[in-house]
Amino acid sequence: MGQRRALCRILGVTRELPLGDKPGGSWAKAISLSALSGGAFTQDIPAGIFAALPVINHAIEATGTRDYALRITGRTMNATTKIVTITGTVRQSRLLPGTLLISGGNETFETLTSAVTLHLSAEESD
């Protein structure tokens, strides 16, 4: 007996997902990080739309002129509560962008010392 495909609701009727399609969805949220957090963050997102751990994309919005780097240190899905917990750290450049060319591109990052807004988005993985 073949494996059943996922169910979906189309125009009020529940059917099997058409062959070749996959369930999917996206989710996005902006969170603010203060300098007091040192760049560390933990964020919960709803997992109900994801069949597996989602792919996490990000963008960092800041008023300063520094470059920023994000490192995701953990992704866990709790199937019971339908929550994905993401943990990570945002670091800021020690150098201003104008001095990056002089340094030869050897960028180093330090603890976050100014507030930024982190835009997280999650997408269904293959």
Secondary structure, 3 states (H helix, E strand, C coil): CCCCCCEEEECCEEEECCCCCCCCCEEEEEEEECHHHCCEEEEEEECCCCCCCCEEEEEEECCCCCCEEEEEEEEEEECCCCEEEEEEEEEEECCCHHHHCCCCCCCCEEECCCCEEEEEEEECCC
